[in-house]
Amino acid sequence: MRSPVFFLIAVLTGAAVFFGARLAHNDYLFFAGFVILQFVVLATAWNILGGYTGYVNFGTAAFFALGAYSSVLIHKLYPLPIPVLILIGGVVSGIIGLGMGYLTLRLRGAFFSIATLALAVVLQTLVVNWTFVGGSRGAYIIRPNTIPLIGNYIEYLFLIMLALAIIAITTAHIIERSQLGYGFATIRDDEIAAEASGVPTLRLKLIATTISGALMGMAGAPYPYYIGYIDPTSAFGLGYAVNSIAMPMIGGTTSWVGPLIGAILLGTVQQVATVTISSEVNLLIVGVLLVTFVIVAPKGIVGYFQDRLRARSRK
């Protein structure tokens, strides 16, 4: 997958949805598009650590909520433009990711995954008891209805998230084809052999947790302005952790293309189900699709077609 064809498709699809929704005068398309693009960022961010290095992170919701509550905190102190809040959320979550990595990356397998889950529980407990950002009751964010040059504020949020998705995909693509990405791959394939060969595994894993955490925090920063209200239950929701793992696994974890495909596919199905059935079935959909792909295509969609192409070339 050296060709950036899927990257171009993502950009063109985002642009098509934007102008199509404008022509249809349907704001829900912007809301749905925002969520799908948000999942693209989260799935790509998770894959930098979970797919490239093989360390499964169950703490996606923690980094996402850090970005969201960073925006709430800044909004209460001194409101700033959303692009600035995204940078702040990325820095905060990146620093926490670095700290988490330093404390937990000596653990491996299930022990590391449990530690990341514990991080989410600890942070949620802190937020619940922090009254300045709303505590357990949550906090309201009053956003403007319009913004200069663009118009509708939700269109502005959609464009912001589209830019974030492009940044996340570009970052993953660059990493995959760089020396850094090759180092990540050696850790995923055989960490002990990589250490014996002189690969600085701990340093590389710290870089992965920092980049992954920063992108997740950036995805969470616009969330309070999108929803208008935030509380610990929604910010630390199970859906973020489950989707960020399921989407790369369905699409394929060894390539930057996999999380993009998985997020667009699964995110679209969930949005359609939300409108036609109920949002309560979203996790059921994720579970059914994940089990199906684990059985039928354990390497995901990308891996499945790569194997088919290799089999044909051998004939």
Phi, psi and omega per residue, in radians:
M1 nan 0.885 3.141
R2 -1.318 -0.465 -3.125
S3 -1.274 2.396 3.133
P4 -1.453 0.564 -3.049
V5 -1.101 -0.723 -3.121
F6 -1.241 -0.531 3.051
F7 -1.100 -0.771 3.108
L8 -1.155 -0.656 3.099
I9 -1.082 -0.708 3.134
A10 -1.090 -0.771 3.133
V11 -1.124 -0.823 -3.127
L12 -1.135 -0.643 3.099
T13 -1.127 -0.745 3.098
G14 -1.070 -0.768 3.121
A15 -1.137 -0.695 3.138
A16 -1.122 -0.742 3.109
V17 -1.109 -0.713 -3.118
F18 -1.063 -0.938 -3.099
F19 -1.275 -0.576 3.083
G20 -1.137 -0.731 3.113
A21 -1.150 -0.616 3.103
R22 -1.143 -0.754 3.138
L23 -1.168 -0.601 -3.126
A24 -1.446 -0.169 -3.103
H25 0.952 0.765 -3.102
N26 -2.089 1.780 -3.116
D27 -1.178 -0.423 -3.111
Y28 -1.099 -0.560 3.108
L29 -1.072 -0.595 3.083
F30 -1.243 -0.702 3.088
F31 -1.074 -0.827 -3.132
A32 -1.150 -0.736 3.120
G33 -1.093 -0.659 3.094
F34 -1.042 -0.812 -3.113
V35 -1.116 -0.765 -3.138
I36 -1.097 -0.771 3.118
L37 -1.155 -0.609 3.066
Q38 -1.067 -0.711 3.099
F39 -1.203 -0.555 3.054
V40 -1.048 -0.781 3.137
V41 -1.135 -0.826 -3.099
L42 -1.122 -0.764 -3.139
A43 -1.127 -0.728 3.117
T44 -1.147 -0.732 3.128
A45 -1.107 -0.781 3.121
W46 -1.071 -0.680 -3.053
N47 -1.191 -0.464 3.119
I48 -1.072 -0.626 3.083
L49 -1.655 -0.872 -3.040
G50 -1.310 -0.663 -3.104
G51 -1.545 -0.813 -3.070
Y52 -1.298 -0.668 -3.094
T53 -1.857 -0.237 3.093
G54 1.485 0.222 3.120
Y55 -1.754 1.919 -3.061
V56 -1.356 2.121 -3.085
N57 -1.843 2.053 3.078
F58 -1.671 0.116 -3.042
G59 -1.805 0.434 -3.137
T60 -0.942 -0.763 -3.099
A61 -1.068 -0.542 3.136
A62 -1.124 -0.821 -3.121
F63 -1.240 -0.671 3.073
F64 -1.047 -0.817 -3.130
A65 -1.172 -0.577 3.077
L66 -1.050 -0.770 3.093
G67 -1.117 -0.725 -3.127
A68 -1.147 -0.806 -3.101
Y69 -1.320 -0.383 2.984
S70 -1.103 -0.710 3.096
S71 -1.137 -0.718 3.124
V72 -1.090 -0.780 -3.132
L73 -1.080 -0.835 -3.138
I74 -1.144 -0.674 3.139
H75 -1.059 -0.666 -3.139
K76 -1.297 -0.551 -3.137
L77 -1.429 -0.930 -3.120
Y78 -2.835 1.814 -3.070
P79 -0.993 2.338 3.134
L80 -2.225 2.808 3.090
P81 -1.048 2.630 -3.083
I82 -1.037 -0.713 3.095
P83 -0.989 -0.641 3.096
V84 -1.201 -0.712 3.112
L85 -1.105 -0.609 3.111
I86 -1.139 -0.738 3.095
L87 -1.099 -0.750 3.127
I88 -1.112 -0.794 3.112
G89 -1.054 -0.682 3.102
G90 -1.142 -0.714 3.125
V91 -1.137 -0.822 -3.130
V92 -1.065 -0.864 -3.117
S93 -1.185 -0.599 3.090
G94 -1.133 -0.711 3.110
I95 -1.146 -0.758 3.092
I96 -1.111 -0.676 3.087
G97 -1.084 -0.708 3.096
L98 -1.113 -0.782 3.128
G99 -1.128 -0.744 3.110
M100 -1.080 -0.737 3.136
G101 -1.097 -0.723 -3.135
Y102 -1.095 -0.610 -3.100
L103 -1.473 -0.496 -2.962
T104 -2.033 -0.278 -3.000
L105 -1.300 -0.092 2.979
R106 -1.363 -0.235 3.023
L107 -1.481 2.730 -3.131
R108 -2.360 2.765 3.069
G109 1.103 -2.362 -3.057
A110 -1.126 -0.493 -3.119
F111 -1.136 -0.711 3.080
F112 -1.144 -0.755 -3.130
S113 -1.072 -0.733 3.122
I114 -1.131 -0.654 3.128
A115 -1.126 -0.694 3.113
T116 -1.184 -0.615 3.074
L117 -1.150 -0.672 3.104
A118 -1.114 -0.615 3.098
L119 -1.042 -0.747 3.125
A120 -1.099 -0.707 3.141
V121 -1.143 -0.748 -3.140
V122 -1.116 -0.820 -3.125
L123 -1.135 -0.671 3.112
Q124 -1.120 -0.694 3.106
T125 -1.092 -0.707 3.116
L126 -1.122 -0.762 -3.122
V127 -1.155 -0.712 3.138
V128 -1.006 -0.583 -3.097
N129 -1.720 0.144 -3.142
W130 -1.798 1.697 -3.036
T131 -1.193 -0.436 -3.090
F132 -1.105 -0.568 3.125
V133 -1.753 0.286 3.052
G134 1.894 -0.385 -3.134
G135 1.022 -2.537 -3.116
S136 -1.247 -0.360 -3.127
R137 -1.396 -0.332 3.132
G138 1.559 3.110 -3.109
A139 -2.426 2.511 3.105
Y140 -1.699 2.475 3.059
I141 -2.122 2.010 3.125
I142 -1.570 1.957 -3.121
R143 -1.747 2.695 3.073
P144 -1.210 2.726 3.126
N145 -1.366 -0.564 -3.103
T146 -2.322 2.889 3.088
I147 -2.444 2.483 -3.102
P148 -0.992 2.549 3.087
L149 1.318 -0.645 -3.087
I150 -1.687 -0.796 -3.133
G151 1.892 -1.977 -3.105
N152 -1.024 2.334 -3.066
Y153 -1.184 -0.593 3.136
I154 -1.174 -0.517 3.041
E155 -1.148 -0.668 3.093
Y156 -1.087 -0.773 3.120
L157 -1.114 -0.670 3.101
F158 -1.070 -0.788 3.138
L159 -1.146 -0.645 3.080
I160 -1.060 -0.818 -3.117
M161 -1.219 -0.559 3.057
L162 -1.103 -0.748 3.096
A163 -1.099 -0.704 3.108
L164 -1.111 -0.709 3.122
A165 -1.092 -0.731 3.114
I166 -1.106 -0.729 3.117
I167 -1.094 -0.782 -3.117
A168 -1.120 -0.796 -3.127
I169 -1.133 -0.741 3.123
T170 -1.087 -0.737 3.111
T171 -1.055 -0.821 3.140
A172 -1.110 -0.702 -3.139
H173 -1.127 -0.743 3.132
I174 -1.135 -0.762 -3.141
I175 -1.076 -0.751 -3.051
E176 -1.042 -0.624 -3.069
R177 -1.750 0.223 -3.099
S178 -1.893 3.029 3.063
Q179 -1.072 -0.590 3.095
L180 -1.062 -0.777 3.131
G181 -1.131 -0.672 3.093
Y182 -1.138 -0.628 3.073
G183 -1.130 -0.746 3.069
F184 -1.011 -0.733 -3.094
A185 -1.130 -0.636 3.112
T186 -1.147 -0.615 3.091
I187 -1.164 -0.735 -3.130
R188 -1.149 -0.700 -3.060
D189 -1.330 -0.793 3.140
D190 -2.867 1.665 -3.050
E191 -1.167 -0.661 -3.125
I192 -1.129 -0.753 3.108
A193 -1.141 -0.642 3.110
A194 -1.113 -0.745 3.109
E195 -1.108 -0.726 3.135
A196 -1.130 -0.470 3.134
S197 -1.504 -0.004 3.098
G198 1.632 0.172 3.098
V199 -1.275 2.229 3.134
P200 -1.288 1.330 -2.971
T201 -1.076 -0.757 -3.112
L202 -1.102 -0.743 3.132
R203 -1.100 -0.743 3.137
L204 -1.143 -0.702 3.131
K205 -1.162 -0.626 3.079
L206 -1.135 -0.681 3.068
I207 -1.087 -0.736 -3.129
A208 -1.119 -0.789 -3.137
T209 -1.152 -0.614 3.134
T210 -1.180 -0.849 3.137
I211 -1.122 -0.793 -3.130
S212 -1.075 -0.830 3.138
G213 -1.102 -0.701 -3.128
A214 -1.102 -0.770 -3.141
L215 -1.147 -0.654 3.101
M216 -1.137 -0.721 3.096
G217 -1.131 -0.638 3.095
M218 -1.144 -0.636 3.094
A219 -1.167 -0.554 -3.108
G220 -1.437 -0.388 -3.050
A221 -1.024 -0.723 3.134
P222 -1.385 -0.134 -3.015
Y223 -0.997 -0.787 3.137
P224 -1.051 -0.563 3.139
Y225 -1.354 -0.477 3.100
Y226 -1.266 -0.797 -3.026
I227 -1.587 -0.432 -3.137
G228 1.440 -0.192 -3.132
Y229 -2.690 2.458 -3.139
I230 -2.435 2.403 3.025
D231 -2.421 2.870 -3.073
P232 -1.005 -0.610 -3.109
T233 -1.107 -0.747 -3.132
S234 -1.341 -0.703 -3.091
A235 -1.189 -0.654 3.132
F236 -1.733 0.504 -3.043
G237 -1.078 2.544 3.132
L238 -1.075 -0.518 -3.096
G239 -1.022 -0.606 -3.137
Y240 -1.179 -0.752 3.124
A241 -1.147 -0.770 -3.090
V242 -1.180 -0.841 -3.102
N243 -1.142 -0.688 -3.094
S244 -1.161 -0.412 3.058
I245 -1.528 -0.778 -3.053
A246 -1.164 -0.688 -3.064
M247 -1.098 -0.835 3.062
P248 -1.132 -0.622 -3.127
M249 -1.182 -0.625 3.102
I250 -1.261 -0.732 -3.135
G251 -1.366 -0.627 -3.068
G252 2.225 2.273 -2.995
T253 -1.682 -0.201 -3.049
T254 -1.604 -0.007 -3.100
S255 -2.394 2.680 3.097
W256 -1.170 -0.360 -3.115
V257 -1.265 -0.607 -3.062
G258 -0.985 -0.943 3.113
P259 -1.039 -0.595 3.109
L260 -1.114 -0.849 3.136
I261 -1.115 -0.817 -3.120
G262 -1.076 -0.719 -3.126
A263 -1.183 -0.760 3.135
I264 -1.144 -0.766 -3.122
L265 -1.142 -0.970 -3.060
L266 -1.233 -0.670 3.120
G267 -1.113 -0.713 3.126
T268 -1.151 -0.772 3.116
V269 -1.040 -0.718 -3.132
Q270 -1.177 -0.685 3.126
Q271 -1.172 -0.680 3.086
V272 -1.134 -0.734 3.128
A273 -1.137 -0.629 3.129
T274 -1.075 -0.690 -3.110
V275 -1.370 -0.722 -3.015
T276 -1.563 -0.540 -3.097
I277 -2.073 -1.479 3.130
S278 -2.980 2.633 3.091
S279 -1.190 -0.282 -3.126
E280 -1.177 -0.350 -3.101
V281 -1.562 0.001 -3.061
N282 -1.058 -0.826 -3.141
L283 -1.155 -0.570 3.069
L284 -1.108 -0.752 3.111
I285 -1.060 -0.779 3.131
V286 -1.042 -0.805 -3.115
G287 -1.091 -0.788 -3.129
V288 -1.111 -0.817 -3.135
L289 -1.140 -0.682 -3.118
L290 -1.139 -0.798 3.106
V291 -1.089 -0.719 3.139
T292 -1.067 -0.805 -3.100
F293 -1.259 -0.575 3.085
V294 -1.084 -0.619 -3.136
I295 -1.419 -0.830 -3.031
V296 -1.451 -0.759 -3.085
A297 -2.412 1.380 -3.073
P298 -1.071 -0.381 3.102
K299 -1.606 0.114 -3.136
G300 1.455 3.139 -3.108
I301 -1.087 -0.800 -3.124
V302 -1.104 -0.817 3.138
G303 -1.098 -0.636 3.141
Y304 -1.084 -0.846 -3.121
F305 -1.252 -0.554 3.067
Q306 -1.121 -0.720 3.106
D307 -1.138 -0.695 3.113
R308 -1.096 -0.731 -3.139
L309 -1.145 -0.708 3.120
R310 -1.123 -0.706 -3.140
A311 -1.133 -0.660 3.108
R312 -1.193 -0.660 -3.104
S313 -1.190 -0.423 3.141
R314 -1.385 -0.321 -3.092
K315 -1.365 nan nan
